[in-house]
Amino acid sequence: MNPFVRAQVDRLEAAVSGLEAVLDNLAESEGRLAREKQILQKELWRVEREKNAYRRAQEDYDTLEAAYQRIMERNREAKHGLEHVLERTKTLARYLGP
């Protein structure tokens, strides 16, 4: 075979071998990236579930806080009413005497 042609064929074979190595590396990288993507997707789902749980907890807290405030207001009103009844009872007791 012509030495010039042989040299060209050898260079082509070397280039093909190099391309095969590059393709193998790319395939490995693609597999690694696919695995990492899957891991990150699972992490995202976990974080989303946590976020939703915290959001529901915040809503529950807000509901409980509002109910607590209503109860505290009723207690203040009841205490005020009872103090008023006690004042009137003492006044009545003084008026009626022993």
C-alpha positions as CSV (number, residue, x, y, z in Angstrom):
1,M,0.0,0.0,0.0
2,N,1.1,3.5,-0.7
3,P,2.9,4.9,2.3
4,F,0.9,8.2,2.0
5,V,-2.4,6.3,1.9
6,R,-1.2,4.1,4.8
7,A,-0.4,7.2,6.9
8,Q,-3.8,8.7,6.1
9,V,-5.6,5.4,7.0
10,D,-3.6,5.2,10.3
11,R,-4.5,8.8,11.1
12,L,-8.2,8.0,10.4
13,E,-8.0,4.9,12.6
14,A,-6.5,6.9,15.4
15,A,-9.1,9.6,15.0
16,V,-11.9,7.0,15.1
17,S,-10.3,5.4,18.2
18,G,-10.2,8.8,19.8
19,L,-13.8,9.4,18.8
20,E,-14.8,6.1,20.3
21,A,-13.1,7.1,23.6
22,V,-14.9,10.4,23.5
23,L,-18.2,8.7,22.9
24,D,-17.6,6.3,25.7
25,N,-16.8,9.2,28.1
26,L,-19.9,11.0,26.9
27,A,-22.0,7.9,27.5
28,E,-20.5,7.6,31.0
29,S,-21.2,11.2,31.7
30,E,-24.7,10.9,30.4
31,G,-25.4,8.0,32.8
32,R,-23.8,9.8,35.7
33,L,-25.9,12.9,34.9
34,A,-29.0,10.9,34.6
35,R,-28.4,9.3,38.1
36,E,-27.6,12.8,39.6
37,K,-30.8,14.1,38.0
38,Q,-32.8,11.3,39.5
39,I,-31.2,12.0,42.9
40,L,-31.9,15.7,42.7
41,Q,-35.5,15.0,41.5
42,K,-36.1,12.8,44.6
43,E,-34.6,15.6,46.8
44,L,-36.9,18.1,45.1
45,W,-39.9,16.0,45.8
46,R,-38.8,15.6,49.5
47,V,-38.3,19.3,49.9
48,E,-41.7,20.0,48.2
49,R,-43.4,17.6,50.7
50,E,-41.7,19.3,53.6
51,K,-42.7,22.7,52.3
52,N,-46.3,21.6,52.0
53,A,-46.2,20.1,55.5
54,Y,-44.8,23.4,56.9
55,R,-47.5,25.4,54.9
56,R,-50.2,23.2,56.4
57,A,-48.7,23.6,59.9
58,Q,-48.6,27.3,59.4
59,E,-52.3,27.3,58.4
60,D,-53.1,25.2,61.4
61,Y,-51.2,27.5,63.7
62,D,-53.0,30.5,62.3
63,T,-56.3,28.8,62.9
64,L,-55.4,27.9,66.4
65,E,-54.0,31.3,67.1
66,A,-57.3,32.9,66.0
67,A,-59.3,30.5,68.1
68,Y,-57.0,31.2,71.1
69,Q,-57.5,34.9,70.7
70,R,-61.3,34.5,70.6
71,I,-61.2,32.4,73.8
72,M,-58.9,35.0,75.5
73,E,-61.4,37.7,74.5
74,R,-64.3,35.7,75.9
75,N,-62.4,35.1,79.1
76,R,-61.7,38.8,79.4
77,E,-65.4,39.6,78.9
78,A,-66.4,36.9,81.4
79,K,-63.9,38.2,84.0
80,H,-65.1,41.7,83.4
81,G,-68.7,40.6,83.8
82,L,-67.9,38.6,87.0
83,E,-66.1,41.6,88.4
84,H,-69.2,43.7,87.7
85,V,-71.5,41.1,89.4
86,L,-69.1,41.0,92.4
87,E,-69.2,44.8,92.7
88,R,-73.0,44.9,92.5
89,T,-73.2,42.0,95.0
90,K,-71.0,43.9,97.5
91,T,-73.0,47.1,96.9
92,L,-76.2,45.2,97.5
93,A,-74.8,43.5,100.6
94,R,-73.8,47.0,102.0
95,Y,-77.3,48.3,101.2
96,L,-79.1,45.4,102.8
97,G,-76.8,45.3,105.7
98,P,-76.0,42.3,108.0
